[in-house]
Amino acid sequence: MASALSRALKLPGKKGSELGEYDPLTQADSEDESEEDDLVLSYPRNGLGRDSCLGPGSSRSGRFVGAVDEMLDEEDDDDDWREHVPSLEGDDLKDMQYRDQRRGSGSLVGVHATDTDAKKMRMKDIVRIAAFLVPLVCATLLVLLCAFLIPCQKGKLRPQWERAFGAGGITPPALALWDVSDDSVEDVLLGVTESPTLGNKVYSAVALSAVSGQIIWKKPMRERVMYIQCGLQISAQKSQVCLLISKSILMAVNGTTGMSLWSVQLKSIESQVVLLPDLQGDSIPDLLISTLPADTTMDLSFTLISGQTGAKLGRSVPFNISGQGKLIGPLLHKTQEAYYILFGLGNIKAISLCDLYIHATGKMPSNQELRKKDPGWEGLKARTNSSTLIHIFGGAEDVTFLYPHVVGYDSNHNNLDTLSNQNSTKSDWVLVYGSSKLSVLRQKDLRKDWTFTSPLIHSQPTSGHFNDDGVLDIFLQHSANGVMKVQIIDGASGRLLWSAEFACPRLDLGSTTMSTSSGQSAFLFWASEPIRPQKNVTKTTVPPGVAAGEPLIRKLFLLHPTYPTVVLELNSTTDTAVTSAVTFDEVQEDASYITVSSQPTPGSRPIACVVKIMSLKAAIIKAKMVRLNENKTQESSVKPSAFEVNTFFRRLSFKH
C-alpha cells in the first residue's frame, strides 16, 4: 500500500517556486482545476515543513496527511520518493487518486497489522537463533569440560610379543636389559643355545628390540653365554659397550651393532664383572672378574682388566679361603674412607682395592683417592690373622645370599654404568644365612639390625616399599610340601608385615619389585592357586587342588600394599619360567614384564626357549582379581569393592 501511495504522489507536472519541481496540475483544464486541487496532497520533503505544498491552491487533508506521515516514517525510504515514475494522465490518474482516497482510513489498520506481524517475525527469529545457539554453547562447554577432566593418552600401550628359539632347558640363560637401539626403551639381550642338528649346539648372544621383538644383532660364541652386562663407556666409542661372559672368554662388543671391540682369555670364570673406579689414570673405568676352577685344590682368583683395551692389569691374585657353598660376590663397597671388595665362599671377607691393585701390579694406584684405607675396617684384620683379608661375617652357618639393600637390585640390572652402582656401593646389605635366617647388615659397623627366622629360603629376596616408613622392606618366598609361603618383612624392625600361602608352582624364580606413582612398591611373583585354610588336612607333596599327573598352571600375581587382601592375576601358563626381568618406559609411565620360559615341544624336538614381553598396564586391564584370606585384624574392616580396586589399579603408573 505504501508503495502504491508513493507512486501516486510522485506526479509529473510543473515546478514549484519553493521546491524547484515541475507541477503538471497547472497545465490542466480549468474545469478540472478545483477537482484536482482537492486531490493534491501536501507533505514534508527532505525536512521541509508542512506549509510547503506542491502548488498554490492545493487542498490539505489533515487526516490523510497524518496517515501518510506515519507510513513514511515507518518505511523510512526517502530515496523512493525521488524516483521518477511514468506520467499518469486522464482517467487513470483520477481513478488512482480516488481509490487511494477511499482507502485512506483503512491504511492505518494495515500499518498496525504490519507492525504486529513484524514483532511476531522478530520473536520467531529470536527463538530460532536461541534454539541454534543454546545447544551449540552446551556442546562446546561439554567438550572443554571433557578435555580438562579426561587425561590425554601419552601414547599407545607397550606392545606384547613372544619369540621362540630352537633350544631351551631349565638352566636360566643370560639376560640383561639395555637400550641398544637408542629409542629410550630398554631392549632385551639374551644368551641363546640352539640345536640345528641332533647333538650339535650353537651358542650366541642376541639383542632383541623391546618394541617389536625383532633381532637387532646376533653374535656367535664358542661357549654358552653365562652373563651379559652393559653400560661400560669407552671414550673411543660413541655407543656404550656390552660385555659377553662365557666360561673362558670375556668379550666386549659395541652395544649398537654387536661388533667385537676386544676379548680376553681366562679360565673357569665364575662371576659377573665388577665395575671399578679408574685405576690407570686413563679416565676409563676398569674391571674386576673372579675365577674359580672346578679343582678344589685351586684358589679363588681375582683378575683386573683394563676397560679401555681389555688388557690384564698385572697378574691374577689368588686367595686361599676356606668354606663351602655358593660364591658370594665379588661386590664393590665404598665406606666413608675407601673402596673394598667383598667376597667369600659360605662366609664374607673383604680386601681393600688399594691392596688388591698392589698385589696385582706391584705398584700404587695413580689415583690418590684409591690409595686410602678405612681405619675401622682395617682393624678387623686381627680376626683372620691376615695382613690383607678382613673378616666381615661368618660362622657355623653358611651364607647363602648377600646383596645391596637397594630397591630393584637384581642380577639383570647389575649393569656397568656408574649411575646404577652409586646406591649399591654405599648401602647396607641383605644377608641370608643358614638357609632360613634373614638379617640386614649395617655397613657402618658391620652389625646386624635384626634377624628373622623363616623356613628354607630358596631364591634371593627382593627389596621394596610395603609400608610408608621410608625404609625398604623385604619380600621373600619359600616352598615345602607342595606349599609356597610368601612373606614381607619390615626392613626397619624385622617384624612380619604380610604373608599368604599358595600352591607351589614347582619353579625356583625370584620375585620382582617396581616403584609406583603411589610411593609404594608393587610386588610381582609366580605361584599357583591361593590356599584356603581347612581343618584336619595334612600337607602333601602334591599342591592342593592339583590332581596327580595334571599339568600345573603357574600364575603371575601382582600385590600392592594399598589392598593387601587382594592380588591381581596377570597371566597364567603351563610353561616353566626360568628367569624374568622388568623394563621401564618413562614416557608411558609403564613397565614391561619379560620372562624366559622353557616350553615343551611335540615329538623329540628339544625344549623351546620362549621370550615373552608383556605390558603391565595392559595386563592390569585384563587381570583377574583374587581375594586372599583375611586375618583377624582385617576381618573387621570393610572389604574393598571390585570397582574400587579396579579403579585404583587402572590409574596406577610405574617408574624407576
C-alpha positions as semicolon CSV with decimal commas, in nm:
position;residue;x (nm);y (nm);z (nm)
1;M;0,000;0,000;0,000
2;A;0,283;0,232;0,088
3;S;0,450;0,174;-0,248
4;A;0,121;0,249;-0,428
5;L;0,086;0,578;-0,243
6;S;0,447;0,659;-0,325
7;R;0,389;0,610;-0,693
8;A;0,065;0,807;-0,678
9;L;0,227;1,102;-0,506
10;K;0,520;1,124;-0,748
11;L;0,320;1,308;-1,014
12;P;0,477;1,479;-1,317
13;G;0,392;1,848;-1,356
14;K;0,515;2,200;-1,314
15;K;0,796;2,318;-1,096
16;G;0,709;2,486;-0,770
17;S;0,881;2,807;-0,685
18;E;0,990;2,676;-0,350
19;L;1,069;2,317;-0,433
20;G;1,204;2,377;-0,777
21;E;0,996;2,099;-0,931
22;Y;0,769;2,087;-1,232
23;D;0,389;2,070;-1,150
24;P;0,172;1,923;-1,423
25;L;-0,150;2,030;-1,245
26;T;-0,108;2,393;-1,350
27;Q;-0,141;2,285;-1,712
28;A;-0,471;2,101;-1,666
29;D;-0,809;2,231;-1,793
30;S;-0,981;2,498;-1,590
31;E;-1,293;2,294;-1,529
32;D;-1,089;2,024;-1,367
33;E;-0,873;2,254;-1,157
34;S;-1,089;2,256;-0,848
35;E;-1,130;1,882;-0,852
36;E;-0,762;1,818;-0,897
37;D;-0,672;2,072;-0,631
38;D;-0,873;1,871;-0,384
39;L;-0,660;1,569;-0,459
40;V;-0,322;1,738;-0,432
41;L;-0,151;1,629;-0,114
42;S;0,076;1,842;0,097
43;Y;0,365;1,658;0,266
44;P;0,707;1,748;0,400
45;R;1,004;1,664;0,176
46;N;1,364;1,647;0,283
47;G;1,299;1,804;0,619
48;L;1,078;2,093;0,492
49;G;0,777;2,197;0,697
50;R;0,418;2,103;0,633
51;D;0,339;2,454;0,498
52;S;0,544;2,380;0,192
53;C;0,298;2,249;-0,067
54;L;0,311;2,129;-0,420
55;G;0,144;2,432;-0,565
56;P;-0,088;2,717;-0,495
57;G;-0,448;2,630;-0,439
58;S;-0,379;2,270;-0,344
59;S;-0,604;2,148;-0,061
60;R;-0,466;1,988;0,259
61;S;-0,632;1,695;0,423
62;G;-0,504;1,670;0,782
63;R;-0,620;1,315;0,843
64;F;-0,482;1,179;0,518
65;V;-0,160;1,373;0,551
66;G;-0,110;1,240;0,905
67;A;-0,160;0,883;0,792
68;V;0,085;0,928;0,511
69;D;0,336;1,081;0,753
70;E;0,315;0,775;0,977
71;M;0,359;0,545;0,682
72;L;0,656;0,744;0,557
73;D;0,820;0,739;0,899
74;E;0,783;0,362;0,932
75;E;0,906;0,283;0,583
76;D;1,194;0,534;0,605
77;D;1,253;0,512;0,233
78;D;1,308;0,875;0,138
79;D;1,501;0,779;-0,171
80;D;1,195;0,610;-0,323
81;W;1,010;0,940;-0,324
82;R;1,268;1,087;-0,559
83;E;1,248;0,816;-0,820
84;H;1,095;0,922;-1,147
85;V;0,780;0,729;-1,248
86;P;0,593;0,742;-1,575
87;S;0,329;1,020;-1,607
88;L;-0,032;0,938;-1,534
89;E;-0,287;1,122;-1,746
90;G;-0,657;1,142;-1,780
91;D;-0,890;0,892;-1,624
92;D;-0,609;0,664;-1,499
93;L;-0,477;0,934;-1,274
94;K;-0,816;1,024;-1,144
95;D;-0,911;0,663;-1,074
96;M;-0,591;0,604;-0,881
97;Q;-0,630;0,916;-0,673
98;Y;-0,994;0,825;-0,599
99;R;-0,906;0,473;-0,490
100;D;-0,626;0,596;-0,270
101;Q;-0,854;0,847;-0,104
102;R;-1,118;0,580;-0,041
103;R;-0,857;0,356;0,121
104;G;-0,710;0,628;0,337
105;S;-0,877;0,528;0,659
106;G;-0,807;0,158;0,606
107;S;-0,436;0,214;0,562
108;L;-0,394;0,292;0,931
109;V;-0,527;-0,050;1,021
110;G;-0,283;-0,205;0,773
111;V;0,006;-0,021;0,934
112;H;-0,079;-0,155;1,279
113;A;-0,124;-0,503;1,138
114;T;0,213;-0,486;0,968
115;D;0,378;-0,374;1,292
116;T;0,229;-0,670;1,482
117;D;0,343;-0,914;1,214
118;A;0,693;-0,767;1,225
119;K;0,709;-0,818;1,600
120;K;0,595;-1,177;1,560
121;M;0,858;-1,233;1,294
122;R;1,125;-1,086;1,517
123;M;1,019;-1,313;1,803
124;K;1,033;-1,615;1,572
125;D;1,383;-1,515;1,461
126;I;1,494;-1,480;1,823
127;V;1,353;-1,822;1,907
128;R;1,527;-1,980;1,606
129;I;1,861;-1,820;1,696
130;A;1,829;-1,930;2,058
131;A;1,738;-2,285;1,952
132;F;2,058;-2,294;1,746
133;L;2,298;-2,122;1,984
134;V;2,197;-2,288;2,313
135;P;2,282;-2,648;2,203
136;L;2,599;-2,521;2,035
137;V;2,718;-2,349;2,352
138;C;2,628;-2,654;2,564
139;A;2,819;-2,887;2,330
140;T;3,124;-2,657;2,338
141;L;3,121;-2,644;2,717
142;L;3,088;-3,023;2,734
143;V;3,388;-3,072;2,503
144;L;3,600;-2,830;2,708
145;L;3,496;-2,999;3,032
146;C;3,589;-3,342;2,900
147;A;3,923;-3,206;2,775
148;F;4,014;-3,096;3,127
149;L;3,874;-3,394;3,318
150;I;3,986;-3,680;3,092
151;P;4,367;-3,706;3,077
152;C;4,522;-3,730;2,735
153;Q;4,678;-4,060;2,646
154;K;5,056;-4,027;2,627
155;G;5,072;-4,292;2,362
156;K;4,975;-4,644;2,287
157;L;5,036;-4,917;2,540
158;R;5,357;-5,108;2,509
159;P;5,330;-5,392;2,254
160;Q;5,325;-5,754;2,367
161;W;5,516;-6,017;2,176
162;E;5,690;-6,350;2,211
163;R;5,976;-6,511;2,026
164;A;6,091;-6,874;2,035
165;F;6,441;-7,013;1,985
166;G;6,543;-7,364;1,893
167;A;6,660;-7,500;2,227
168;G;6,600;-7,434;2,591
169;G;6,619;-7,602;2,924
170;I;6,582;-7,544;3,293
171;T;6,914;-7,356;3,320
172;P;6,845;-6,983;3,335
173;P;7,001;-6,815;3,031
174;A;7,193;-6,490;3,048
175;L;6,951;-6,197;3,046
176;A;7,021;-5,824;3,052
177;L;6,828;-5,505;2,977
178;W;6,981;-5,208;2,799
179;D;6,879;-4,954;2,535
180;V;7,097;-5,059;2,241
181;S;6,863;-4,922;1,970
182;D;6,869;-4,566;2,111
183;D;6,489;-4,534;2,129
184;S;6,471;-4,462;2,505
185;V;6,335;-4,813;2,571
186;E;6,544;-5,087;2,732
187;D;6,597;-5,373;2,489
188;V;6,646;-5,741;2,572
189;L;6,987;-5,909;2,549
190;L;6,980;-6,286;2,578
191;G;7,219;-6,580;2,572
192;V;7,079;-6,836;2,326
193;T;7,155;-7,207;2,279
194;E;7,024;-7,367;1,958
195;S;7,040;-7,718;1,814
196;P;7,020;-7,707;1,433
197;T;7,118;-8,074;1,411
198;L;7,086;-8,360;1,655
199;G;7,363;-8,349;1,912
200;N;7,514;-8,021;1,795
201;K;7,471;-7,695;1,982
202;V;7,527;-7,343;1,859
203;Y;7,577;-7,061;2,108
204;S;7,517;-6,693;2,054
205;A;7,420;-6,365;2,218
206;V;7,115;-6,192;2,073
207;A;6,984;-5,837;2,114
208;L;6,605;-5,811;2,069
209;S;6,408;-5,491;2,025
210;A;6,176;-5,443;2,322
211;V;5,924;-5,272;2,093
212;S;5,890;-5,529;1,814
213;G;6,086;-5,838;1,923
214;Q;6,300;-5,821;1,608
215;I;6,667;-5,919;1,625
216;I;6,891;-5,610;1,639
217;W;7,214;-5,808;1,623
218;K;7,335;-6,160;1,686
219;K;7,687;-6,253;1,800
220;P;7,809;-6,616;1,762
221;M;8,000;-6,751;2,062
222;R;8,216;-7,059;2,114
223;E;8,064;-7,129;2,456
224;R;7,736;-7,076;2,634
225;V;7,693;-6,716;2,745
226;M;7,665;-6,708;3,125
227;Y;7,630;-6,332;3,184
228;I;7,561;-6,019;2,980
229;Q;7,635;-5,674;3,123
230;C;7,602;-5,336;2,953
231;G;7,683;-4,974;3,024
232;L;8,063;-4,953;3,006
233;Q;8,153;-4,619;2,849
234;I;8,472;-4,609;2,638
235;S;8,579;-4,270;2,504
236;A;8,656;-4,407;2,157
237;Q;8,303;-4,548;2,127
238;K;8,000;-4,320;2,089
239;S;7,770;-4,602;2,198
240;Q;7,812;-4,786;2,523
241;V;7,972;-5,128;2,549
242;C;7,823;-5,465;2,641
243;L;8,025;-5,750;2,791
244;L;7,956;-6,112;2,694
245;I;8,087;-6,353;2,956
246;S;8,130;-6,725;2,898
247;K;8,332;-6,983;3,091
248;S;8,668;-6,888;2,941
249;I;8,613;-6,570;2,738
250;L;8,533;-6,214;2,833
251;M;8,435;-6,019;2,520
252;A;8,345;-5,652;2,479
253;V;8,111;-5,564;2,189
254;N;7,955;-5,248;2,054
255;G;7,611;-5,227;2,212
256;T;7,450;-5,089;1,896
257;T;7,600;-5,320;1,634
258;G;7,734;-5,619;1,827
259;M;8,081;-5,581;1,669
260;S;8,374;-5,708;1,878
261;L;8,595;-5,448;2,044
262;W;8,829;-5,665;2,249
263;S;8,838;-6,002;2,425
264;V;9,045;-6,169;2,694
265;Q;9,106;-6,538;2,757
266;L;9,060;-6,664;3,114
267;K;8,996;-6,998;3,284
268;S;8,688;-7,100;3,483
269;I;8,513;-6,765;3,504
270;E;8,274;-6,779;3,798
271;S;8,120;-6,433;3,843
272;Q;7,995;-6,128;3,667
273;V;8,221;-5,830;3,609
274;V;8,257;-5,565;3,880
275;L;8,290;-5,204;3,763
276;L;8,582;-5,030;3,939
277;P;8,699;-4,670;3,951
278;D;8,975;-4,573;3,709
279;L;9,294;-4,745;3,827
280;Q;9,533;-4,640;3,547
281;G;9,456;-4,272;3,503
282;D;9,308;-4,303;3,150
283;S;8,963;-4,175;3,261
284;I;8,804;-4,511;3,172
285;P;8,662;-4,737;3,447
286;D;8,842;-5,066;3,491
287;L;8,702;-5,412;3,560
288;L;8,734;-5,700;3,807
289;I;8,634;-6,062;3,746
290;S;8,677;-6,376;3,958
291;T;8,772;-6,727;3,851
292;L;8,723;-7,047;4,049
293;P;8,842;-7,371;3,888
294;A;8,641;-7,685;3,945
295;D;8,950;-7,840;4,104
296;T;8,905;-7,765;4,474
297;T;9,280;-7,758;4,528
298;M;9,300;-7,428;4,343
299;D;9,206;-7,097;4,497
300;L;8,960;-6,825;4,411
301;S;9,139;-6,564;4,198
302;F;9,072;-6,202;4,102
303;T;9,184;-6,052;3,771
304;L;9,197;-5,677;3,700
305;I;9,122;-5,580;3,338
306;S;9,156;-5,250;3,155
307;G;8,816;-5,119;3,047
308;Q;8,979;-4,939;2,753
309;T;9,175;-5,223;2,588
310;G;9,082;-5,544;2,771
311;A;9,442;-5,600;2,873
312;K;9,515;-5,765;3,207
313;L;9,645;-5,531;3,474
314;G;9,927;-5,731;3,628
315;R;9,870;-6,087;3,730
316;S;9,574;-6,271;3,882
317;V;9,557;-6,255;4,262
318;P;9,465;-6,588;4,433
319;F;9,307;-6,621;4,778
320;N;9,315;-6,935;4,985
321;I;8,979;-6,911;5,156
322;S;8,806;-7,185;5,347
323;G;8,438;-7,263;5,324
324;Q;8,192;-7,439;5,103
325;G;7,878;-7,331;4,927
326;K;7,773;-7,062;4,685
327;L;8,020;-6,795;4,580
328;I;7,939;-6,461;4,741
329;G;8,030;-6,158;4,532
330;P;8,256;-6,007;4,440
331;L;8,089;-5,677;4,528
332;L;8,234;-5,327;4,534
333;H;8,163;-5,130;4,852
334;K;8,261;-4,775;4,946
335;T;8,296;-4,677;5,310
336;Q;8,345;-4,325;5,437
337;E;8,717;-4,353;5,358
338;A;8,798;-4,617;5,098
339;Y;8,687;-4,882;4,844
340;Y;8,667;-5,251;4,939
341;I;8,587;-5,575;4,754
342;L;8,351;-5,817;4,935
343;F;8,356;-6,189;4,850
344;G;8,352;-6,534;5,006
345;L;8,252;-6,899;4,999
346;G;7,999;-6,958;5,276
347;N;8,145;-6,661;5,463
348;I;8,217;-6,297;5,381
349;K;8,558;-6,135;5,366
350;A;8,690;-5,812;5,222
351;I;9,007;-5,664;5,077
352;S;9,082;-5,300;5,006
353;L;9,100;-5,207;4,639
354;C;9,439;-5,048;4,706
355;D;9,584;-5,375;4,840
356;L;9,437;-5,573;4,552
357;Y;9,595;-5,342;4,295
358;I;9,931;-5,358;4,471
359;H;9,920;-5,741;4,475
360;A;9,834;-5,750;4,103
361;T;10,074;-5,486;3,968
362;G;10,332;-5,427;4,241
363;K;10,269;-5,052;4,243
364;M;10,032;-4,796;4,396
365;P;9,720;-4,674;4,209
366;S;9,769;-4,347;4,022
367;N;9,450;-4,207;4,173
368;Q;9,520;-4,065;4,519
369;E;9,161;-4,138;4,625
370;L;9,219;-4,511;4,571
371;R;9,521;-4,520;4,799
372;K;9,310;-4,453;5,110
373;K;9,205;-4,716;5,365
374;D;8,934;-4,719;5,631
375;P;9,087;-4,749;5,982
376;G;8,771;-4,907;6,119
377;W;8,771;-5,184;5,862
378;E;9,145;-5,234;5,876
379;G;9,117;-5,308;6,249
380;L;8,913;-5,619;6,166
381;K;9,212;-5,797;6,011
382;A;9,311;-5,931;6,353
383;R;9,013;-6,168;6,344
384;T;9,159;-6,358;6,049
385;N;9,530;-6,326;6,133
386;S;9,580;-6,195;5,782
387;S;9,768;-5,896;5,651
388;T;9,523;-5,840;5,366
389;L;9,182;-6,005;5,425
390;I;8,917;-5,854;5,652
391;H;8,658;-6,074;5,824
392;I;8,305;-5,937;5,764
393;F;8,068;-6,222;5,855
394;G;8,095;-6,595;5,909
395;G;8,012;-6,875;6,147
396;A;7,880;-7,226;6,169
397;E;7,602;-7,150;5,918
398;D;7,695;-7,080;5,558
399;V;7,592;-6,754;5,391
400;T;7,352;-6,810;5,102
401;F;7,287;-6,457;4,976
402;L;7,446;-6,117;5,026
403;Y;7,327;-5,826;4,814
404;P;7,288;-5,446;4,848
405;H;6,973;-5,331;5,024
406;V;6,853;-5,107;4,742
407;V;6,526;-5,118;4,553
408;G;6,526;-5,309;4,226
409;Y;6,867;-5,470;4,271
410;D;6,897;-5,798;4,084
411;S;7,142;-5,974;3,856
412;N;6,968;-5,847;3,542
413;H;7,017;-5,483;3,637
414;N;7,372;-5,523;3,765
415;N;7,493;-5,309;3,477
416;L;7,823;-5,133;3,430
417;D;7,713;-4,770;3,428
418;T;7,820;-4,554;3,721
419;L;7,466;-4,442;3,798
420;S;7,346;-4,798;3,859
421;N;7,625;-4,858;4,108
422;Q;7,612;-4,538;4,313
423;N;7,349;-4,656;4,560
424;S;7,456;-5,020;4,578
425;T;7,818;-4,940;4,668
426;K;7,715;-4,733;4,972
427;S;7,418;-4,926;5,107
428;D;7,358;-5,181;5,381
429;W;7,324;-5,546;5,281
430;V;7,054;-5,807;5,297
431;L;7,206;-6,121;5,446
432;V;7,062;-6,473;5,421
433;Y;7,249;-6,741;5,614
434;G;7,172;-7,085;5,741
435;S;6,918;-7,105;5,454
436;S;6,648;-6,981;5,693
437;K;6,776;-6,667;5,868
438;L;6,736;-6,320;5,727
439;S;6,916;-6,007;5,852
440;V;7,010;-5,656;5,747
441;L;7,382;-5,598;5,793
442;R;7,478;-5,236;5,861
443;Q;7,771;-5,119;5,654
444;K;7,883;-4,856;5,905
445;D;7,971;-5,103;6,182
446;L;7,903;-5,449;6,026
447;R;7,639;-5,530;6,288
448;K;7,301;-5,691;6,228
449;D;6,999;-5,466;6,275
450;W;6,764;-5,758;6,334
451;T;6,719;-6,126;6,249
452;F;6,409;-6,300;6,115
453;T;6,382;-6,680;6,111
454;S;6,171;-6,849;5,844
455;P;6,152;-7,185;5,668
456;L;6,406;-7,270;5,398
457;I;6,464;-6,974;5,161
458;H;6,529;-7,094;4,806
459;S;6,554;-6,775;4,599
460;Q;6,707;-6,434;4,655
461;P;6,470;-6,198;4,842
462;T;6,370;-5,865;4,691
463;S;6,355;-5,517;4,844
464;G;6,062;-5,276;4,810
465;H;5,845;-5,026;4,999
466;F;5,546;-5,200;5,159
467;N;5,472;-4,956;5,442
468;D;5,530;-4,581;5,442
469;D;5,820;-4,552;5,690
470;G;6,073;-4,482;5,413
471;V;6,277;-4,798;5,491
472;L;6,295;-5,074;5,231
473;D;6,107;-5,389;5,328
474;I;6,200;-5,741;5,218
475;F;5,988;-5,979;5,012
476;L;6,079;-6,346;5,043
477;Q;5,929;-6,681;4,949
478;H;5,996;-7,042;5,046
479;S;5,844;-7,375;4,947
480;A;5,789;-7,702;5,131
481;N;5,550;-7,996;5,096
482;G;5,377;-7,851;4,791
483;V;5,301;-7,516;4,956
484;M;5,475;-7,188;4,887
485;K;5,465;-6,927;5,163
486;V;5,515;-6,563;5,068
487;Q;5,616;-6,310;5,334
488;I;5,705;-5,941;5,360
489;I;5,938;-5,841;5,644
490;D;5,964;-5,489;5,784
491;G;6,307;-5,357;5,687
492;A;6,325;-5,135;5,997
493;S;6,229;-5,383;6,269
494;G;6,228;-5,734;6,120
495;R;5,864;-5,800;6,207
496;L;5,622;-5,975;5,972
497;L;5,406;-5,732;5,773
498;W;5,220;-5,962;5,532
499;S;5,201;-6,330;5,443
500;A;4,998;-6,565;5,224
501;E;5,012;-6,927;5,113
502;F;4,985;-7,057;4,759
503;A;5,017;-7,389;4,585
504;C;5,380;-7,446;4,492
505;P;5,446;-7,357;4,125
506;R;5,741;-7,603;4,104
507;L;5,990;-7,342;3,990
508;D;6,271;-7,151;4,154
509;L;6,216;-6,798;4,027
510;G;6,270;-6,486;4,232
511;S;6,020;-6,205;4,275
512;T;6,039;-5,854;4,130
513;T;5,952;-5,516;4,277
514;M;5,869;-5,190;4,099
515;S;5,820;-4,837;4,222
516;T;5,475;-4,691;4,156
517;S;5,310;-4,349;4,147
518;S;5,159;-4,411;4,493
519;G;5,506;-4,400;4,652
520;Q;5,497;-4,769;4,743
521;S;5,620;-5,071;4,550
522;A;5,431;-5,329;4,351
523;F;5,546;-5,690;4,405
524;L;5,540;-5,949;4,123
525;F;5,575;-6,320;4,195
526;W;5,487;-6,659;4,046
527;A;5,261;-6,904;4,227
528;S;4,958;-7,125;4,176
529;E;4,617;-7,106;4,341
530;P;4,589;-6,942;4,686
531;I;4,538;-7,196;4,961
532;R;4,226;-7,166;5,174
533;P;4,268;-7,284;5,533
534;Q;4,094;-7,615;5,600
535;K;4,073;-7,813;5,920
536;N;4,214;-8,164;5,960
537;V;4,400;-8,152;5,627
538;T;4,761;-8,267;5,615
539;K;5,002;-8,119;5,366
540;T;5,136;-8,346;5,093
541;T;5,387;-8,315;4,815
542;V;5,105;-8,256;4,567
543;P;4,978;-7,898;4,570
544;P;4,619;-7,860;4,691
545;G;4,367;-7,853;4,409
546;V;4,604;-8,021;4,163
547;A;4,547;-8,385;4,080
548;A;4,845;-8,612;4,028
549;G;4,959;-8,619;3,666
550;E;4,781;-8,297;3,569
551;P;4,991;-8,005;3,439
552;L;5,037;-7,736;3,697
553;I;4,918;-7,392;3,594
554;R;5,161;-7,125;3,704
555;K;5,026;-6,775;3,758
556;L;5,186;-6,434;3,775
557;F;5,042;-6,227;4,062
558;L;5,076;-5,858;4,143
559;L;5,047;-5,733;4,503
560;H;5,018;-5,368;4,606
561;P;5,026;-5,255;4,972
562;T;4,715;-5,038;4,929
563;Y;4,500;-5,353;4,903
564;P;4,691;-5,628;5,090
565;T;4,395;-5,869;5,083
566;V;4,378;-5,865;4,703
567;V;4,620;-5,984;4,434
568;L;4,581;-5,943;4,059
569;E;4,630;-6,248;3,840
570;L;4,811;-6,102;3,538
571;N;4,897;-6,418;3,347
572;S;4,877;-6,796;3,363
573;T;5,074;-7,063;3,177
574;T;5,184;-7,422;3,192
575;D;5,534;-7,329;3,073
576;T;5,823;-7,320;3,320
577;A;5,960;-6,968;3,363
578;V;6,333;-6,981;3,433
579;T;6,422;-6,612;3,454
580;S;6,248;-6,276;3,443
581;A;6,311;-5,902;3,449
582;V;6,125;-5,572;3,433
583;T;6,194;-5,286;3,193
584;F;6,050;-4,936;3,235
585;D;5,923;-4,674;2,992
586;E;5,942;-4,328;3,149
587;V;5,737;-4,165;2,871
588;Q;5,444;-4,406;2,904
589;E;5,493;-4,448;3,282
590;D;5,456;-4,817;3,213
591;A;5,660;-5,127;3,285
592;S;5,703;-5,441;3,077
593;Y;5,749;-5,781;3,236
594;I;5,990;-6,009;3,049
595;T;6,003;-6,384;3,102
596;V;6,220;-6,652;2,951
597;S;6,040;-6,988;2,967
598;S;6,104;-7,349;2,876
599;Q;5,822;-7,465;2,653
600;P;5,766;-7,834;2,578
601;T;5,754;-7,922;2,208
602;P;5,580;-8,221;2,048
603;G;5,786;-8,517;1,941
604;S;6,158;-8,549;2,003
605;R;6,246;-8,188;1,930
606;P;6,439;-8,002;2,203
607;I;6,255;-7,786;2,451
608;A;6,200;-7,440;2,309
609;C;6,325;-7,125;2,476
610;V;6,047;-6,865;2,458
611;V;6,095;-6,494;2,532
612;K;5,777;-6,302;2,618
613;I;5,723;-5,936;2,692
614;M;5,403;-5,807;2,847
615;S;5,288;-5,452;2,923
616;L;5,182;-5,436;3,287
617;K;4,923;-5,164;3,223
618;A;4,762;-5,375;2,952
619;A;4,780;-5,684;3,176
620;I;4,616;-5,499;3,467
621;I;4,320;-5,402;3,247
622;K;4,254;-5,770;3,173
623;A;4,364;-5,902;3,513
624;K;4,151;-6,120;3,738
625;M;4,107;-6,003;4,096
626;V;4,178;-6,275;4,356
627;R;4,084;-6,219;4,721
628;L;4,308;-6,368;4,987
629;N;4,223;-6,490;5,334
630;E;4,199;-6,205;5,580
631;N;4,345;-6,225;5,927
632;K;4,156;-6,130;6,243
633;T;4,262;-5,767;6,232
634;Q;4,143;-5,730;5,875
635;E;3,810;-5,910;5,911
636;S;3,655;-5,618;6,093
637;S;3,741;-5,375;5,816
638;V;3,521;-5,321;5,512
639;K;3,619;-5,530;5,213
640;P;3,711;-5,317;4,912
641;S;3,470;-5,344;4,623
642;A;3,580;-5,474;4,285
643;F;3,509;-5,134;4,129
644;E;3,727;-4,959;4,387
645;V;4,017;-5,199;4,334
646;N;3,994;-5,188;3,955
647;T;3,980;-4,808;3,954
648;F;4,293;-4,787;4,170
649;F;4,499;-5,028;3,961
650;R;4,393;-4,875;3,628
651;R;4,520;-4,537;3,747
652;L;4,846;-4,685;3,876
653;S;5,165;-4,597;3,690
654;F;5,519;-4,729;3,723
655;K;5,854;-4,554;3,745
656;H;6,223;-4,620;3,810
